[in-house]
Amino acid sequence: MKIHFGPGGWVQWPDSEEFSIEFMRLLGAAQEGGSMVSECLLAASRIDPTDGGDSWYREWIRMADISNERANAAFKRGHVLTAQSNWLRAINYYQASAFDFDAADKKQEHALRTMRACARRYVAHLTPAGEVVEIPWLNGYALEGYFLPAPAASGRAPVVVCMGEPGHRKEEYLHKAARYARDRGMSMLAVDLLGSGTCAKFDEVVGRSDLETSVGHVMDYLTTRDDVDERRIAILGDGSGSSFVARGVALDNRFAAAVCDGGIWDMHERSFLMNRLSLNSPGSNGVDGGLVGRKFHCPVLITMGEQGWLERDCVTDLFERLKIANSDISLKIFESSETAAAQGHRDNPTLASEFIFDWMADRLNSISA
């Protein structure tokens, strides 16, 4: 078994891009307690990426079950901290085992159900204890979130909303973001679009054209809590496959700060479609106005990796267009030479999280408590 490391991070199986990308995420999570390097390498040594995902599922579910059993045993002996560490790793391994299956697959359903059970136990035994919350959104389809209160908060505390974009699960934020919020005196709400079930219903929702409405409903929920400083609410949407968080922030003037793609992915798609239209119909150039981003009501930070899906020149060009309407908007591109340069900063999430949460803390702390 060989691990290839290049400008875009680790490549475990050069002929299996999707498995390699997920493995990179798992290795990067080790820095944050979401995995162990030795466990990841052991599982990878037993995986054959050409067998249709059978060995992938088998090895990660095995590693997840071992961590879950270890956590439960430690908890029975009163070793809560050890239990928490193992639940956190089990969550990540269960998520990894299911990523290559569609929502109707029984293997995915089992893995996600067990993953959520681990997450609920982990959240319930934090100090202070977290909560599993339900947030009304669509008729018959509520969002589910984990609310982790700021430590030692005696009154209303600032909050960061970690919003999982389509396909991104909120459980990932328990290892990826929670400690950065906690160490800076912030509460955290981790929420995604997947609802409280394990399958089916999300497929009816993900194709909607108004996903951004979920952002306003999350804000509505937070303003009902007596432990939230509604003047100091930030939002983090760090996926780049969709700009719905940016659209939601642009429609809501209650956020104090936002870290998202700023609408760059939307703008890129519009640009691509306009180029296609202009080739087929020279008179279609008049739709260029669609490239101009919406105006944001709060400071916005965009972070990208140099080896991400969009080329650097494309990102900087679209960013300059965004700045025309938004003066308080920043762009940070992580270079290959410093890592965190892969898509979603999978190769080094720590570096990106330090930068992002320092930026958010500066904005929220500038507002008087």
C-alpha positions as CSV (number, residue, x, y, z in Angstrom):
1,M,0.0,0.0,0.0
2,K,1.4,3.4,-1.0
3,I,0.1,6.8,-0.2
4,H,0.8,9.4,-2.9
5,F,1.0,13.0,-1.7
6,G,0.8,15.8,-4.2
7,P,-0.4,19.5,-4.4
8,G,-4.0,18.4,-3.8
9,G,-3.3,16.2,-0.8
10,W,-3.2,12.4,-0.3
11,V,-4.1,10.1,-3.2
12,Q,-4.5,6.6,-1.8
13,W,-5.9,4.9,-5.0
14,P,-5.0,6.8,-8.2
15,D,-7.6,5.0,-10.2
16,S,-10.4,5.5,-7.7
17,E,-10.9,9.2,-7.2
18,E,-14.0,9.2,-5.0
19,F,-12.6,6.7,-2.5
20,S,-9.3,8.6,-2.5
21,I,-11.0,11.9,-1.7
22,E,-13.0,10.3,1.1
23,F,-9.9,8.7,2.5
24,M,-8.1,12.1,2.4
25,R,-11.0,13.5,4.5
26,L,-10.7,10.7,7.0
27,L,-6.9,11.2,7.4
28,G,-7.4,15.0,7.8
29,A,-10.0,14.3,10.5
30,A,-7.4,12.6,12.6
31,Q,-6.0,16.0,13.5
32,E,-9.3,16.9,15.0
33,G,-10.1,13.7,16.8
34,G,-12.4,12.4,14.1
35,S,-10.2,9.4,13.3
36,M,-6.8,7.8,14.0
37,V,-4.1,7.6,11.3
38,S,-3.2,4.0,12.3
39,E,-6.9,2.9,12.1
40,C,-7.3,4.6,8.7
41,L,-4.2,2.9,7.3
42,L,-5.2,-0.4,8.7
43,A,-8.7,-0.2,7.1
44,A,-7.2,1.1,3.8
45,S,-4.8,-1.9,3.6
46,R,-7.8,-4.2,3.5
47,I,-9.8,-2.3,0.9
48,D,-9.9,-3.3,-2.8
49,P,-11.3,-0.3,-4.6
50,T,-12.3,-2.4,-7.6
51,D,-14.8,-4.7,-5.8
52,G,-17.7,-2.3,-6.1
53,G,-17.5,-0.9,-2.6
54,D,-17.9,-4.1,-0.7
55,S,-14.6,-4.0,1.1
56,W,-14.9,-0.3,1.6
57,Y,-18.2,-0.7,3.5
58,R,-17.0,-3.8,5.3
59,E,-13.7,-2.2,6.7
60,W,-15.2,1.1,7.7
61,I,-18.2,-0.4,9.3
62,R,-15.9,-2.8,11.2
63,M,-13.7,0.1,12.4
64,A,-16.9,2.1,13.4
65,D,-18.3,-0.8,15.3
66,I,-15.1,-1.4,17.2
67,S,-14.9,2.3,18.2
68,N,-18.6,2.3,19.2
69,E,-18.2,-0.8,21.4
70,R,-15.1,0.7,22.9
71,A,-17.0,3.9,23.7
72,N,-19.9,2.0,25.3
73,A,-17.6,-0.1,27.4
74,A,-15.6,3.0,28.6
75,F,-18.9,4.7,29.5
76,K,-20.1,1.8,31.6
77,R,-16.9,2.0,33.6
78,G,-17.4,5.7,34.1
79,H,-14.7,6.9,31.7
80,V,-16.8,9.5,29.9
81,L,-13.9,11.3,28.1
82,T,-12.7,8.1,26.6
83,A,-16.2,7.2,25.6
84,Q,-16.6,10.6,23.9
85,S,-13.4,10.2,21.9
86,N,-14.4,6.8,20.6
87,W,-18.0,7.9,19.8
88,L,-16.5,10.8,17.8
89,R,-14.4,8.5,15.7
90,A,-17.2,6.0,15.3
91,I,-19.4,8.8,13.9
92,N,-16.9,9.6,11.2
93,Y,-16.2,5.9,10.3
94,Y,-20.0,5.2,10.0
95,Q,-20.3,8.2,7.8
96,A,-17.4,7.0,5.6
97,S,-18.9,3.5,5.3
98,A,-22.1,4.9,3.9
99,F,-20.9,7.6,1.5
100,D,-20.8,5.4,-1.6
101,F,-24.4,4.1,-1.3
102,D,-27.7,5.8,-2.4
103,A,-30.3,6.8,0.2
104,A,-32.4,3.7,-0.4
105,D,-29.6,1.2,0.3
106,K,-30.1,-0.8,3.5
107,K,-26.4,-0.6,4.3
108,Q,-26.5,3.2,4.3
109,E,-29.6,3.2,6.4
110,H,-28.0,1.0,9.0
111,A,-24.8,3.0,9.1
112,L,-26.5,6.3,9.4
113,R,-28.9,5.2,12.1
114,T,-26.0,3.9,14.2
115,M,-24.0,7.0,13.4
116,R,-26.8,9.2,14.7
117,A,-27.1,7.2,17.9
118,C,-23.4,7.7,18.5
119,A,-23.8,11.4,17.8
120,R,-26.7,11.8,20.3
121,R,-24.7,10.0,23.0
122,Y,-21.7,12.2,22.3
123,V,-23.7,15.4,22.4
124,A,-25.7,14.5,25.5
125,H,-22.5,13.8,27.6
126,L,-20.6,17.0,26.7
127,T,-20.0,19.6,29.4
128,P,-22.2,21.5,29.2
129,A,-24.6,19.0,27.6
130,G,-25.7,19.6,24.0
131,E,-29.2,19.2,22.6
132,V,-30.7,17.6,19.6
133,V,-33.1,20.2,18.2
134,E,-35.8,20.2,15.5
135,I,-36.2,23.3,13.3
136,P,-39.4,23.7,11.3
137,W,-38.9,24.3,7.6
138,L,-41.1,22.7,4.9
139,N,-44.5,21.2,5.6
140,G,-43.8,17.7,7.0
141,Y,-40.1,18.1,6.7
142,A,-38.2,19.6,9.7
143,L,-34.4,20.1,9.9
144,E,-32.5,18.5,12.7
145,G,-29.5,20.1,14.5
146,Y,-27.1,19.7,17.4
147,F,-26.9,22.7,19.6
148,L,-23.8,22.9,21.7
149,P,-23.9,25.8,24.3
150,A,-20.8,27.9,25.0
151,P,-18.9,26.8,28.1
152,A,-19.3,28.9,31.2
153,A,-21.8,31.2,29.5
154,S,-23.9,33.0,32.1
155,G,-26.2,34.7,29.7
156,R,-26.7,35.1,26.0
157,A,-23.7,33.9,23.9
158,P,-22.6,34.4,20.3
159,V,-23.4,31.5,18.0
160,V,-22.0,30.0,14.8
161,V,-24.3,28.1,12.6
162,C,-22.5,25.3,10.8
163,M,-24.7,24.6,7.8
164,G,-24.2,21.3,5.9
165,E,-24.8,21.8,2.2
166,P,-26.5,19.0,0.1
167,G,-24.7,15.8,0.8
168,H,-22.8,17.2,3.8
169,R,-23.8,15.8,7.1
170,K,-24.0,17.9,10.3
171,E,-22.2,15.2,12.3
172,E,-19.0,16.1,10.6
173,Y,-19.0,19.4,12.4
174,L,-18.8,17.7,15.8
175,H,-15.1,17.0,15.2
176,K,-14.4,19.6,12.6
177,A,-15.7,22.8,14.2
178,A,-17.0,22.3,17.7
179,R,-13.8,22.8,19.6
180,Y,-13.0,26.0,17.6
181,A,-16.3,27.5,18.6
182,R,-16.0,26.3,22.2
183,D,-12.5,27.7,22.6
184,R,-13.6,31.1,21.4
185,G,-16.6,31.3,23.7
186,M,-19.2,30.6,21.0
187,S,-22.2,28.3,21.0
188,M,-22.5,26.1,17.9
189,L,-25.5,24.9,16.0
190,A,-24.7,22.1,13.5
191,V,-27.5,21.5,11.0
192,D,-28.0,20.0,7.6
193,L,-30.7,19.5,5.0
194,L,-31.1,15.8,5.6
195,G,-33.9,16.0,8.1
196,S,-34.2,13.5,11.0
197,G,-34.6,10.3,9.0
198,T,-32.0,8.1,7.2
199,C,-33.3,7.9,3.7
200,A,-35.9,8.7,1.0
201,K,-37.5,12.0,2.0
202,F,-34.3,14.0,1.3
203,D,-34.4,13.0,-2.4
204,E,-37.6,14.9,-2.7
205,V,-36.1,18.0,-1.2
206,V,-32.5,18.3,-2.6
207,G,-33.7,19.3,-6.1
208,R,-35.7,22.3,-4.8
209,S,-34.8,25.7,-6.2
210,D,-35.4,27.4,-2.8
211,L,-33.0,25.6,-0.5
212,E,-31.9,29.0,0.7
213,T,-35.2,29.4,2.6
214,S,-33.8,26.9,5.2
215,V,-31.2,29.5,6.3
216,G,-33.9,32.0,7.4
217,H,-35.8,29.3,9.3
218,V,-32.6,28.4,11.2
219,M,-32.2,32.0,12.2
220,D,-35.9,32.2,13.2
221,Y,-35.3,29.2,15.6
222,L,-32.2,30.8,17.1
223,T,-33.9,34.0,17.9
224,T,-36.4,32.1,20.1
225,R,-33.6,30.8,22.5
226,D,-32.9,32.8,25.6
227,D,-29.2,31.7,25.6
228,V,-28.4,33.2,22.2
229,D,-27.2,36.7,21.5
230,E,-29.2,37.4,18.3
231,R,-27.0,40.3,17.4
232,R,-23.9,38.0,17.2
233,I,-24.9,35.1,15.0
234,A,-22.5,33.9,12.3
235,I,-22.9,31.2,9.7
236,L,-20.4,28.8,8.1
237,G,-21.2,26.9,4.9
238,D,-17.9,25.5,3.8
239,G,-19.1,23.2,1.0
240,S,-18.5,24.5,-2.6
241,G,-21.1,22.4,-4.4
242,S,-23.8,24.9,-3.9
243,S,-24.3,28.6,-3.1
244,F,-27.6,28.2,-1.2
245,V,-26.0,29.4,2.1
246,A,-24.8,32.6,0.3
247,R,-28.3,33.1,-1.2
248,G,-29.9,32.7,2.2
249,V,-27.5,35.1,3.9
250,A,-28.2,37.7,1.2
251,L,-31.9,37.4,1.9
252,D,-31.6,37.8,5.7
253,N,-30.1,40.9,7.3
254,R,-29.8,39.3,10.8
255,F,-26.4,37.6,10.4
256,A,-23.4,39.3,11.9
257,A,-20.8,37.4,9.7
258,A,-20.8,34.7,7.1
259,V,-18.2,32.2,5.8
260,C,-19.5,30.7,2.5
261,D,-18.7,30.7,-1.2
262,G,-20.3,34.1,-1.6
263,G,-22.3,32.8,-4.6
264,I,-19.2,32.0,-6.6
265,W,-20.5,28.5,-7.6
266,D,-23.8,30.0,-8.8
267,M,-21.9,32.7,-10.7
268,H,-19.7,30.0,-12.3
269,E,-22.7,28.0,-13.4
270,R,-24.4,31.1,-14.9
271,S,-21.2,32.0,-16.7
272,F,-21.0,28.6,-18.2
273,L,-24.6,28.6,-19.3
274,M,-24.2,32.1,-20.8
275,N,-21.2,31.0,-22.8
276,R,-23.1,28.1,-24.2
277,L,-26.0,30.4,-25.0
278,S,-23.8,33.0,-26.7
279,L,-22.4,30.2,-28.9
280,N,-25.8,29.2,-30.0
281,S,-27.4,32.6,-30.1
282,P,-25.2,35.7,-30.4
283,G,-28.0,37.9,-29.3
284,S,-28.1,36.3,-25.8
285,N,-25.1,38.3,-24.4
286,G,-27.5,40.6,-22.7
287,V,-28.0,38.2,-19.8
288,D,-24.5,39.2,-18.4
289,G,-26.2,41.0,-15.5
290,G,-26.9,37.6,-14.0
291,L,-23.2,37.3,-13.0
292,V,-23.4,40.2,-10.5
293,G,-23.8,38.7,-7.0
294,R,-26.4,39.7,-4.5
295,K,-25.6,42.4,-1.9
296,F,-24.8,41.0,1.5
297,H,-25.8,42.7,4.8
298,C,-22.8,41.5,6.8
299,P,-19.0,40.8,6.4
300,V,-18.4,37.7,4.2
301,L,-15.3,35.5,4.0
302,I,-14.7,33.1,1.1
303,T,-12.1,30.4,1.5
304,M,-10.9,28.2,-1.3
305,G,-8.1,25.8,-2.0
306,E,-5.7,26.3,-4.8
307,Q,-6.3,22.7,-5.9
308,G,-10.1,22.9,-5.6
309,W,-12.7,22.4,-8.3
310,L,-12.5,25.9,-9.7
311,E,-9.2,27.3,-11.0
312,R,-7.6,30.1,-9.1
313,D,-8.0,32.6,-12.0
314,C,-11.7,31.8,-12.3
315,V,-12.2,32.3,-8.5
316,T,-10.4,35.6,-8.4
317,D,-12.3,36.9,-11.4
318,L,-15.7,36.1,-9.9
319,F,-14.6,37.5,-6.6
320,E,-13.7,40.8,-8.1
321,R,-17.3,40.9,-9.6
322,L,-18.7,40.3,-6.2
323,K,-16.7,43.1,-4.7
324,I,-18.5,45.6,-6.9
325,A,-21.6,45.3,-4.8
326,N,-20.0,44.2,-1.5
327,S,-17.1,46.2,0.0
328,D,-16.8,44.0,3.2
329,I,-16.0,40.7,1.5
330,S,-12.7,38.9,1.7
331,L,-11.1,36.0,-0.2
332,K,-8.5,33.6,1.2
333,I,-7.0,31.1,-1.2
334,F,-4.9,28.4,0.6
335,E,-1.7,27.7,-1.5
336,S,-0.5,24.2,-2.3
337,S,2.8,25.1,-0.4
338,E,0.9,25.6,2.9
339,T,-1.7,22.7,2.4
340,A,-5.4,23.1,3.0
341,A,-5.4,23.5,-0.7
342,A,-7.6,20.6,-1.7
343,Q,-11.3,20.9,-2.3
344,G,-13.1,21.7,1.0
345,H,-9.6,21.9,2.7
346,R,-9.8,18.1,3.2
347,D,-6.0,17.7,3.2
348,N,-5.6,20.0,6.2
349,P,-8.9,21.1,7.8
350,T,-7.1,22.4,10.9
351,L,-5.4,25.2,9.1
352,A,-8.6,26.4,7.4
353,S,-10.6,26.2,10.7
354,E,-8.1,28.2,12.6
355,F,-8.3,31.0,10.0
356,I,-12.0,30.8,9.7
357,F,-12.9,30.9,13.4
358,D,-10.4,33.6,14.1
359,W,-12.0,35.7,11.4
360,M,-15.5,35.0,12.8
361,A,-14.4,35.7,16.4
362,D,-13.0,39.1,15.4
363,R,-16.3,40.1,13.8
364,L,-18.5,38.9,16.6
365,N,-16.3,40.3,19.3
366,S,-16.4,43.7,17.7
367,I,-20.1,43.8,18.6
368,S,-20.6,44.8,22.2
369,A,-21.9,41.9,24.3
